[in-house]
Amino acid sequence: MAKIFVFTARQSIDRRKFVLPIIPFKPGEEADICAGRLWIFDNEIAGIQGDLLPGGIVDVYDVHKSFLGRGYCNMRSKIRVRLLTRQHENIDKEFFIKRLKQAISLRIRLGHSNACRMIFGDADLLPGLTVDRFGEVLVLQIATLGMEQFKECITECLKELLHPQCIYERSDLPARKKEGLEMRTGVLFGKEPGLVEIRENGLRILIDVVHGQKTGYFLDQRENRAAIAPFAQGDVLDCFCHTGGFALHAAKYGASSVEAVDVSASALQMVQMNAELNQFNMIKPIEANVFDLLKNYEQANKKFDLVILDPPAFAKSRSALRGAERGYKEINLRGMELVKPGGFLVTCSCSRFMTPKLFLDMIKRASADVGRAARILEIRYQSKDHPMLLGAEESLYLKCVILQIF
């Protein structure tokens, strides 16, 4: 097992005393690791001395040769090292069994029915790994080269602990390219699933884990969908509805009509199927570009009792944030225009680069520009099966704000 000794850049290093690879940190950068962060970035180190195996396990030490942790490295990634443990322990099947049991025990305590995020990467101390449960099907997603080395081991552990009928891989996320990995999808265990039915807040919902977005369904909004119950009356507009999560909940909670808007025809087919499955006849799927539809509805002076905005991540990088803020502001401004006086707006952002402060500031500017008074009733985040690891602020990414508009 290779070891990486970590030193501050200003300290002189005598290579003759060390035969192991060395990563010198820039002054003070190692403090974040001690504060809980699991990532070591390329721009936090002054250089690399020694040979490192791509995706291999390494040890990290500070300037005093104190052990900081053990993780995996990838020299092709901007994130050079991701820590797996701060203990001297083997990274083997026993290790993954222990980590997975810890994660599963939390989800059992949370009392979810048959659908939840079982493993949430860094927050479950398994960076690069995501596992969602949909009934008897597990959907596995691996984002990093280091975790890819353990895919077979992890699959075996999941079979032993959860006894699924199928484990399906959806490692088709663009982040893998930055790790030097190809996108992969397919069956790891069992047979390829068809549509999977789950239960969420008393609703029956069909999931397409093979062709759906991400892992098939956005479990992170479960608790936020339930939170609209007091406000889902009268006419509801659900924008970027995907397979109808918010629309179905609005119908369940008493809406007289629900317009479910998305640009994806296949997603809207799922909306229709889910509406029929729950015997809701007030949901109307609409295939349209949300930006165009909001403009048209504004010109037509159409109004709703509740408008829901749950767009995809407009800011997928820090450099895209400025343009994303303009997009968020536009849909929120137009969404507010469509709310009846005294009605409600539920607005979301799933971009980690759009921080809670930036998101709230954007909402305030949109309210001012449209000339509508607004008051915040609740600020919410992702469901508890998507916890945030202290020191890894990027694991807090979903914002959901409920407002009353006057």
C-alpha positions in Angstrom: 0.0 0.0 0.0 1.5 3.3 -1.1 1.7 6.2 1.4 1.6 9.9 0.7 3.3 12.2 3.2 1.7 15.6 3.2 3.9 18.7 4.0 3.4 22.4 3.8 5.1 23.9 0.7 7.3 26.3 2.7 9.0 23.4 4.6 12.2 21.9 3.2 11.9 18.2 2.4 14.9 15.9 2.5 14.0 13.2 -0.1 16.7 10.9 1.3 14.6 10.4 4.5 11.6 9.3 2.6 11.2 6.5 0.2 7.4 6.8 -0.2 5.5 9.2 -2.5 5.1 12.7 -1.2 2.4 15.4 -1.9 3.5 18.8 -0.5 0.5 21.0 0.4 0.4 24.7 -0.1 0.6 26.4 3.3 -2.5 25.9 5.4 -4.4 23.9 2.9 -4.4 20.7 5.0 -6.6 22.4 7.6 -9.8 21.6 5.6 -8.9 17.9 5.7 -8.7 18.0 9.5 -12.0 19.8 9.6 -13.8 17.0 7.9 -13.4 17.4 4.2 -12.6 14.2 2.2 -11.2 15.8 -0.9 -7.6 16.9 -1.7 -7.5 19.1 -4.8 -4.7 19.5 -7.3 -4.5 23.2 -6.7 -4.0 22.6 -2.9 -0.7 20.8 -3.4 2.6 22.4 -4.4 3.8 19.3 -6.4 3.9 15.6 -6.6 7.0 13.5 -5.8 6.9 9.8 -6.3 4.8 7.3 -8.3 1.1 6.8 -7.6 -1.1 4.1 -8.9 -4.3 5.5 -10.6 -7.2 4.7 -8.4 -5.0 3.0 -5.8 -5.1 3.2 -2.1 -2.8 5.8 -0.4 -2.1 7.0 3.1 -2.0 10.7 4.0 0.2 12.2 6.7 0.7 15.7 7.9 4.0 17.6 8.4 4.5 16.0 11.7 4.1 12.5 10.2 0.7 12.1 11.9 -1.7 9.9 10.1 -4.6 11.8 8.6 -6.4 9.2 6.6 -6.5 6.6 3.9 -8.2 6.9 0.6 -7.8 6.5 -3.2 -6.0 8.7 -5.7 -6.4 9.7 -9.3 -3.7 11.9 -10.9 -6.0 12.6 -13.9 -8.6 14.3 -11.6 -8.6 17.7 -10.1 -9.5 15.9 -6.9 -6.3 14.1 -6.3 -7.3 12.1 -3.2 -10.6 11.2 -1.7 -10.4 9.9 1.9 -12.3 6.7 2.8 -11.2 6.4 6.5 -9.2 8.2 9.1 -8.3 4.9 10.7 -5.5 2.4 10.0 -7.8 -0.2 8.4 -7.8 -2.3 5.3 -10.0 -1.2 2.4 -11.5 -4.6 1.7 -14.8 -6.4 1.8 -15.0 -6.2 5.6 -14.5 -2.4 5.3 -17.3 -2.0 2.8 -19.7 -4.3 4.8 -19.1 -2.0 7.8 -19.7 1.2 5.9 -22.8 -0.1 4.1 -24.3 -1.4 7.4 -23.9 2.1 8.9 -25.7 3.7 5.9 -28.5 1.1 5.8 -29.1 1.4 9.6 -29.8 5.2 9.1 -32.3 4.5 6.3 -34.1 1.9 8.5 -34.3 4.4 11.3 -35.7 7.0 8.9 -38.6 4.6 8.2 -38.7 5.0 4.5 -41.1 2.6 2.7 -39.5 0.9 -0.3 -37.7 3.7 -2.0 -34.7 5.8 -0.7 -31.1 6.7 -1.3 -29.2 4.0 0.5 -25.7 5.4 -0.1 -25.0 9.1 -0.6 -21.3 9.3 -1.5 -19.2 11.5 0.8 -22.0 11.9 3.4 -21.9 8.1 3.9 -18.0 8.2 3.9 -18.0 6.4 0.5 -17.0 9.1 -1.9 -17.9 8.4 -5.5 -20.6 5.8 -4.7 -24.4 6.3 -5.0 -27.0 3.5 -4.4 -30.7 4.1 -4.7 -33.3 1.5 -3.7 -36.5 1.2 -5.7 -38.5 -1.7 -4.3 -36.5 -4.9 -5.0 -34.2 -3.1 -7.4 -30.9 -1.4 -6.4 -29.5 1.3 -8.8 -25.7 1.7 -8.4 -23.8 4.7 -9.7 -20.0 5.1 -9.5 -18.4 8.4 -10.3 -14.7 7.9 -9.6 -11.8 5.8 -10.7 -10.9 4.8 -7.1 -14.4 3.5 -6.3 -14.6 1.7 -9.7 -11.8 -0.6 -8.5 -14.2 -1.9 -5.8 -17.4 -2.3 -7.9 -17.4 -6.0 -7.8 -16.8 -6.1 -4.1 -19.5 -3.5 -3.4 -22.0 -5.5 -5.6 -21.4 -8.6 -3.5 -21.8 -6.7 -0.3 -25.1 -5.2 -1.4 -26.4 -8.7 -2.4 -25.5 -10.0 1.1 -27.0 -7.1 3.0 -30.1 -6.2 1.1 -31.0 -9.3 -1.0 -32.2 -7.4 -4.0 -33.7 -9.1 -7.1 -31.6 -6.8 -9.3 -28.7 -4.5 -9.1 -28.6 -2.2 -12.1 -25.7 0.2 -12.9 -26.4 3.8 -14.1 -22.8 5.0 -14.2 -23.6 7.2 -17.2 -22.8 10.6 -15.6 -20.5 13.0 -17.4 -18.3 13.3 -14.2 -16.7 10.0 -15.1 -15.0 11.5 -18.1 -13.0 13.8 -15.8 -11.8 10.6 -14.0 -10.8 9.0 -17.2 -13.7 6.5 -17.1 -16.2 5.5 -19.7 -19.9 5.7 -19.1 -21.5 2.4 -18.2 -25.0 1.0 -17.7 -26.3 -2.5 -17.4 -27.3 -5.3 -15.1 -24.7 -6.2 -12.4 -27.0 -8.8 -10.8 -30.3 -10.4 -11.6 -32.4 -9.5 -14.7 -33.0 -6.2 -16.4 -36.0 -4.6 -14.6 -39.0 -3.2 -16.4 -41.0 -0.4 -14.7 -40.6 -0.6 -10.9 -43.4 0.5 -8.6 -42.6 2.4 -5.4 -44.6 3.9 -2.6 -44.0 7.5 -1.7 -46.1 9.5 0.8 -49.1 7.1 0.1 -48.8 7.4 -3.7 -48.0 4.6 -6.1 -45.3 5.7 -8.5 -43.8 3.9 -11.5 -40.0 4.3 -12.0 -37.9 3.6 -15.2 -34.5 2.9 -13.8 -33.1 1.9 -17.2 -34.1 5.0 -19.3 -35.1 7.6 -16.7 -33.0 10.6 -15.7 -30.1 10.0 -13.2 -31.1 6.8 -11.4 -34.7 7.0 -12.5 -36.4 9.2 -9.9 -35.5 12.2 -7.8 -35.7 10.8 -4.2 -34.1 13.9 -2.8 -37.4 15.8 -3.1 -39.5 13.3 -1.2 -40.0 15.4 1.9 -40.4 18.6 -0.1 -43.1 17.1 -2.1 -44.9 16.2 1.1 -44.4 19.7 2.4 -46.7 21.2 -0.3 -49.8 19.6 1.3 -51.1 22.9 2.9 -50.7 24.8 -0.3 -52.0 22.4 -3.0 -55.5 23.8 -3.5 -57.2 25.1 -6.6 -55.2 25.4 -9.8 -51.5 24.2 -9.8 -48.7 24.6 -12.3 -45.9 22.1 -12.0 -42.9 23.2 -14.1 -40.1 20.8 -15.0 -42.3 18.0 -13.7 -40.2 15.1 -14.9 -42.3 12.0 -14.1 -44.8 13.9 -12.0 -43.6 13.8 -8.4 -44.9 17.2 -7.4 -47.9 17.0 -9.7 -49.1 13.7 -8.1 -48.7 15.1 -4.6 -50.6 18.2 -5.5 -53.5 16.0 -6.8 -53.3 13.9 -3.7 -53.5 16.9 -1.4 -56.6 18.5 -3.0 -55.7 20.4 -6.2 -58.7 20.8 -8.6 -56.4 21.0 -11.6 -52.7 20.3 -12.2 -50.8 21.2 -15.3 -47.6 19.2 -15.4 -45.1 20.7 -17.8 -41.9 19.1 -19.2 -39.9 19.2 -22.5 -39.5 15.4 -22.4 -42.3 13.4 -24.1 -41.1 10.1 -22.4 -41.3 11.8 -19.0 -44.8 13.0 -19.7 -45.8 9.4 -20.6 -44.7 8.4 -17.1 -46.8 11.3 -15.7 -49.9 10.0 -17.5 -49.2 6.4 -16.3 -48.7 7.5 -12.7 -51.8 9.7 -12.8 -53.9 6.7 -14.0 -52.3 4.4 -11.5 -53.5 6.7 -8.7 -56.9 7.4 -10.4 -56.2 11.1 -10.8 -58.1 12.7 -13.6 -57.1 16.3 -12.8 -53.5 16.1 -14.0 -52.8 17.4 -17.5 -49.4 16.6 -19.0 -48.1 19.4 -21.3 -45.0 19.0 -23.5 -43.4 22.4 -23.7 -40.3 24.5 -23.1 -41.0 25.9 -19.6 -39.4 29.3 -20.4 -41.7 29.7 -23.5 -44.8 28.5 -21.7 -44.3 30.9 -18.8 -44.0 33.8 -21.2 -47.1 32.7 -23.0 -49.1 32.3 -19.8 -48.0 35.7 -18.6 -49.2 37.3 -21.9 -52.5 35.5 -21.5 -52.8 36.7 -17.9 -53.2 33.1 -16.7 -53.1 32.6 -12.9 -52.6 29.7 -10.5 -53.0 29.1 -6.8 -49.7 27.3 -6.6 -46.7 27.4 -9.0 -43.9 24.8 -8.6 -40.5 25.4 -10.2 -38.1 22.4 -10.0 -35.6 23.0 -12.8 -32.5 20.9 -13.7 -29.2 22.2 -12.5 -28.6 25.4 -14.5 -25.1 25.8 -13.0 -23.1 22.6 -13.4 -19.8 24.4 -12.8 -18.7 27.5 -10.9 -17.9 29.2 -14.2 -21.5 28.8 -15.4 -23.0 30.4 -12.2 -23.6 33.9 -13.6 -25.6 32.6 -16.6 -27.4 30.2 -14.3 -28.5 33.0 -12.0 -30.1 34.8 -14.9 -32.0 31.6 -15.8 -33.1 31.1 -12.3 -34.2 34.7 -11.9 -36.2 34.6 -15.2 -38.2 31.5 -14.3 -38.8 32.8 -10.8 -39.9 36.2 -11.9 -42.3 34.8 -14.5 -43.5 32.1 -12.0 -44.3 34.9 -9.5 -46.3 36.7 -12.2 -48.5 33.7 -12.6 -49.4 33.3 -8.9 -52.7 34.6 -7.8 -52.5 37.3 -5.0 -52.2 35.4 -1.8 -51.1 32.2 -3.7 -48.0 30.2 -3.3 -44.7 29.6 -5.1 -42.5 26.5 -4.5 -39.1 27.1 -6.1 -36.1 24.8 -6.1 -32.4 24.6 -7.2 -30.4 21.4 -7.3 -27.1 23.1 -8.2 -24.5 23.0 -5.4 -22.9 26.1 -6.9 -26.1 28.0 -6.3 -25.6 28.4 -2.5 -28.6 29.0 -0.2 -27.6 32.6 0.1 -27.3 33.1 -3.6 -30.6 31.4 -4.2 -32.4 33.6 -1.6 -30.8 36.7 -3.0 -32.0 35.8 -6.5 -35.5 35.2 -5.2 -35.5 38.7 -3.6 -34.3 40.3 -6.8 -37.0 38.5 -8.8 -39.7 39.7 -6.4 -38.5 43.3 -6.5 -38.3 43.3 -10.3 -41.8 41.9 -10.7 -43.2 44.2 -8.1 -44.8 41.5 -6.0 -44.5 41.3 -2.3 -43.4 37.8 -1.0 -42.9 36.2 2.3 -40.9 33.0 3.0 -42.9 30.3 4.8 -40.2 27.7 4.8 -36.7 27.0 3.6 -36.0 23.3 3.0 -33.3 21.1 1.7 -32.9 17.5 0.4 -34.5 14.6 2.2 -32.8 13.1 5.2 -31.6 10.1 3.3 -29.3 12.6 1.4 -27.5 13.9 4.5 -24.8 16.6 4.5 -21.3 15.8 5.8 -19.9 18.6 7.9 -16.8 19.9 6.1 -18.1 18.8 2.7 -20.5 21.6 2.0 -21.0 20.4 -1.6 -23.1 17.6 -0.2 -25.8 20.2 0.6 -27.0 21.0 -2.8 -30.8 21.1 -3.0 -32.7 24.2 -1.9 -36.5 24.4 -1.8 -38.2 27.6 -0.7 -41.9 27.9 -0.1 -43.3 31.5 -0.5 -46.6 33.3 -0.4 -46.9 35.9 -3.1 -49.1 39.0 -2.8 
